[in-house]
Amino acid sequence: LKSVITTIAEQTEAMKTLSRRLLDINASLIAVGDTKGPKSFNLPNAEFLPIEKQLELPFKLAIALPTKHYARKNIGYLQAIAEKADVIYETDDDNAPLANWTLRSKTIANVRIVRENGWTNVYKYFTSQNIWPRGLLLDEIHTVRPIAETKSQLEAPVQQGLVNLSPDVDAIWRLAEDRPFDFDNAPSVCLGPHVWCPFNTQSTSWFPQAYPLMYVPSNCSFRMCDIWKSFIAQRCLWELGYGIVFHAPEVVQERNKHNLMKDFTDEIPGYTGNQKLTEVL
């Protein structure tokens, strides 16, 4: 397993915890830098890729991507693939594994399946409280499609773990209700074909069949790049006969400081355009 992050910070406590947990399973970390941030990343099982080293790698994308952008994470994906990773686990530098965090298998047990076409708020399968994921249509935040069945086993090449304390929500939720939040430890959920819900890059396991779907677009707002990636990935997964799987919380986030009004501005293209994008897909 290779874990991939981007960072412009010195080693956080969350990354030290992740490093220890990766060592326990003989896995390693690829940390992608940018034009600002640390010049080294001194963790025993970490490979640090500052901008200078990225430009020396045999990836044309390293030159094409903008700097000061989350899309630099693509270089980490490419490096992990080049190093023949059998699983790529991506996360952020402010997410620390919980006690139940583990290396995921492509085959999952005891999965609830949602099959009714349309949008659904996946967070509502893990809590009864009022919360929704970043990128969900605002007129669908109260929509919950029914569970159709529970399968004893299911294969999924893309699996998203939820985040406790500071889950991935939009700026509207943070401006209105910002507070520490923990999800319930409920069984995993698979969204079948034609069931839409955004996922993100905070705690996501990718298996080789889905590696081509990892690309983070750079010519869009920072707050939508991973969300639009998720919609494209879901549409492609349907063609492969799979759905996106969500797991109960597996990390806790000590969130880096954000300007919420700037986040809101960066999310406007999603509030106004996500419906059209998914219709095109």
N, C-alpha and C positions, 0 to 999 in steps of 0.2 A: 504494500500500500504506500502511496505517496499522498501527502497532504499538501495542498497549495493555498497560500495566502498572498495578499498584497499588504505592504506596510510602509508607512512613512514615520514610524515611531520606533524608539528603542524597544528591546524585548519587554513585552508586557507580562504581567503575572499570568494572564490567560495563556500566552504562548509558552511560558515556562511549564504550565500545567499540561498543555497539549503535548509538548515535547516529551515529558515524562511518560504520558500515556502511550505515545507512539513508540517509545523505546520498549515498553512492556510487550508490544506485539511485533517487535522487530521491523518497525516502519519508520519513515523519515519525512522531513518537512522541506518543501521548497518555498522560500520567501522571496517575493518579487518586489524590488525596490522601485523608486522613482527619482526624479531630479532633486527632491528634498527628502530628508530622512537619514537613517543611519548608514554608515559606510561599511558596517559589518553586522553580523547577526550571530552572536556567540552562543549557540545552543549545540549540544553534542551531536545531534542528528539532523542538523539543518544545513541546507545548501542555499546560500544567499546569492541572489542575482541582482546586483545593482545595475543601473542603466548602462554603464560602461561594458559590463559583461554581457548584458542582453544583446548589445549591438555586435558582439563578437560571435554570437551563436548563429547557426546556419538557418535562421528563420527570417524570411523577407518581411514578415509581419512586425519584427522588432523595430524596423525603420519606419514602417508605414503607420504604426499606431501613434496617437498623440501622447505627449507626456502629461503628467499631473492628471491622470485619468485612470479609473478603475479597470479599463480595458487592458491595461498592462498585464493583468492577470492571465490573459491569453498566452503570454510567454511561459508562464508557469505550467499551464496545461500542456503546451507543446513539449516542454522539457520533461515533464512526467511521462508523456507518451513515448518520447525518444528513449527514456530510461526503462521502457517496457513495464510500466506500472500495471498491475492486474486490477487495481481499484484506485480511483482518484477521489480523495475526500477533500472537498473545498470548504473553507470556513473564513472567518475574519479574525483580525488580530486582537479583538476584544471579546472573543467567545472562548469560554473555558469548558472542557468536557465535564459533564456530571458523572456520578458514580456508575450510571447505567450505560455510559458511552462505550461503544464497542465497534470492532471491525464488522461491517455489514456483509451479509451474504446476498447474492443475487436472488436467492430463493428465500421467501419470507413465509412464516407461519401465522395462521389466525388473522387474516386480513378482511376487513369489512369493505364491501364493494359498492360503489355508487354508479348507477347506470343511466339514470334519467337525464336526458340531454338538457344542457343549459348551464348557467353559472351556479356555483355553490360556494358558500363561505366555509372553507375547510376548517377554520379555527373552531367552528361551532360543534364539530365532532369531538372536540377535546375540552370544551368548556361551555357553560350555560351563560357566561357573562357577555357583555356587549363589546365585541372586539372583532376586527377583520384584518386580513393581510394587505400590505401595500400592493397596489395594482388592481385590487378588486373594484369592479364598477360600483360607484356610490349608490346607485339604485338597486344593487343586489346584495348589500351588506347584511340584510336580514334573511336572505334566501338560503335554505338548507335542503338540498335534495335528499330523498330518503335512501337509507341503506337497503340495497336489494338482497344481499346475501352475505354470508361470511365463508370464505374459502380457507380450508386447512393449509393449503400451500399455493403460492403464486410467485411467478418470476417478475422482477422489476429491475431494469437496467439504470433507472434514476430514482433515488430515494431521498426525500427531504425530511430532516429532523426539525422539530419545533424548538423554539428558544424561550427559556424562562427568564424572568426578571425584567428584561427589556426586549420583548419579541419584535419581529419585523412588522411594523404597522405604518400607515401613512401619516403625514404631518397633521391631517385633520384630527385623527384620533389623539395624537400627542398634544395638540393645542387644546383639545376639549377635555381629555381624560388622563393625561399622562400620569402614570403611577406604576409601581412595581407590579408585575403580573406573573402568575404561575398557571400553567395548563394542568389539566387532569392527566393522570397516567392511563390513558385509554388505549384500546387496541388500534393497530395501524389501519389506515384507510387508503384504498386505491380508487382513483377517479378514472372511470372507464372512458372509452372514446366519446367525444362530443360533450364531455363534462369539463367546463373551464374553471380554473382557479389559478392565480399566479403562484409561482414558487420563487425562491431566491437563492442566493449563494452563501448563506450563512452557515449551514451545516448540511451539506448535500453530498451523497455518495454517487459516483458515476462508474459504470462498468463499461468495458471496451466497446460493446455494441453501440453505446450512446456517446462515445468520445467525440464524434463529429458534431454533436449537438451542443457542445460546451461553449462555443464561441460567444464572447461578450461583444456586442456592437459598440462602436466608438462614436459614430455620428448621430448621437442622440443625447438627451439629458442624463446626467449622472444617476438620478433617482429612477430612471426608467430602463437603463441599459440591461440590467439583469432581469427585469420584469419582462421586457420584450423578448429577451433570450428564452425565458421560460415558456412564453406562448408558442414560439417557433418550435421549441423542443417538444412540447406536448403534442402539437399537430403532427410532427414527424413520428413520435412514439405510437400514435394511433395507427399509422401506416404500417408500423412494424408489429402491430398486434399487442401493444403494451399500454399501460396507463401510468401516470405518476403516482408514487406511493408517499404518503405522509406518515411519520412516526411521532409518537409522544415525545416530549422534550428530552433532548440528549446533551444540550449545552446550556450554559447560563451566560448572559451577556452583561458585562460592565460597560455600558455604552460610552463610546467616545463622545465628546461634546459636539452638539449640532446647533446650527442656527435654524430653528423650526420654520421661520418664514421663508428662508432661502430654500429649505426642503420643499415647502409647499409650492413655491414658484417652479422648482425643477420637476415637480410631479404634475403640473398642469397638462403637459402633453398626454399623460396617461389618463387623467380624469376626462379629457375631451376626446381622446383618440383610441383608447383601448378597445372600445366596441367595434370601431371600423377596422382596426388591425385584425381582430379575431374573425370578423366577417370575411375579410380577404383571405385569411388562412383557411 
